[in-house]
């Protein structure tokens, strides 16, 4: 059964690396993901991508908020 292509902007999990990321685009069977806290995109095979669970979405929101707050206050994200 073919994998469902996740839409751009969807929050997904790269199951190969166990990382959350936002779908930025597709190149054939490759999905381009960007980390939740921003930064450099990475590529992953579409078969290794699944939608994030509700718990993972909440975790991503906390990480993103923490990174944005740190950046706006001139702090260092750790």
Protein Blocks (a to p, Z undefined) as FASTA:
>chain_A
ZZddddehiacddfklopacddfbdehjaccdddfkgpjdddddfklgccddfklmmmmm
mmmmmmmmmmmnopacZZ
